[in-house]
Amino acid sequence: MRNDRIFIVEDDRKIAQLLAETLRKYQYDVAIVEDFENVVEECTEFDPQLILLDINLPSYDGYYWCRQLRQQTMCPIIFISARSGDMDQVFALENGGDDFITKPFHYEIVLAKIRSHLRRAYGEYAPSQGERIVKLGALELFIERMELHLRDEIIPLQKKECVIMELLMEASPKVVSRETLLEELWDDQSFVDENTLNVNMTRVRKKLVDYGVQSVVETVRGSGYRLLPAQEES
C-alpha cells in the first residue's frame, strides 16, 4: 500500500482535481495548494515526497516557487506546464526542477515519471553508497535524508535546518560566523533581513529542545554560533 505524498501546485482547479483523483486511485496521498501566496507554508506542512508544479501561477511563477521550495526540501519537483519551449525547460531545471512535462499530457506518462523519481529518491534506485553523515558526540546528521539522529531518536529537519546543523557540526567546537551561515543559506544576501538568520537559529534550537537536547547551540556575541556536544535532557 503506497503512502507517498504528492503536493500539486496548479491554478487550473479542474486539472488539479483530475490529477489528484488519478493519483489517489493509485494509493498516493495528495494535497492541492489552496493559497498561492503561501505555497511554501502549505507544502512544508504537508511534507511531500514529490511536487508537481505549474509555471503560470498567480502572483509569482513556478520558477520563483521552485527556488523557494528548494530552500526547504530536496524532494523531486516535476514541472507541468503548457509552455513547451526549450528555454522553459532549461529555466525549470536551472531553478531547481528535476523534470518537465508538457500540457496536454497523458496520465500514464505523469504516473511513470512520478514512479521513476520516487524510486530514484527513496526506493530501489536511491543512492545507498557514500551517504554523507556528520557525527558529533551523540548526534549523527544524515544529510541526504535531512535527519538528525540522537541515539534511537530521529529528528526530521527542513532544508535550512539541515544546512545549519551541517555547518555547526563540522566546525564544532569552533565558531561559525554569521557571514558564513548567510552565504550558505541564501544565494543573494542583499534580500535577506538580518533577523531571518535569528529566526532560523531559533527554529533549530527549539527543535533540538523538543527532542530533549539541551544547551547545544551557543551564541558567541559579535561573532556567530558554536555547537557543543549534545547532552540529553535528564
Secondary structure, DSSP 8 states (H G I E B T S, - for coil): ----EEEEE-S-HHHHHHHHHHHHHTT-EEEE---TT-HHHHHHHH--SEEEE-SS-SSS-HHHHHHHHHTT--S-EEEEES---HHHHHHHHHTT-SEEEESS--HHHHHHHHHHHHHHHHSTTS--SS--EEEETTEEEETTTTEEEETTEEEE--HHHHHHHHHHHHHTTS-EEHHHHHHHH-S-GGG--HHHHHHHHHHHHHHHHHTTEES-EEEETTTEEEE---EE--
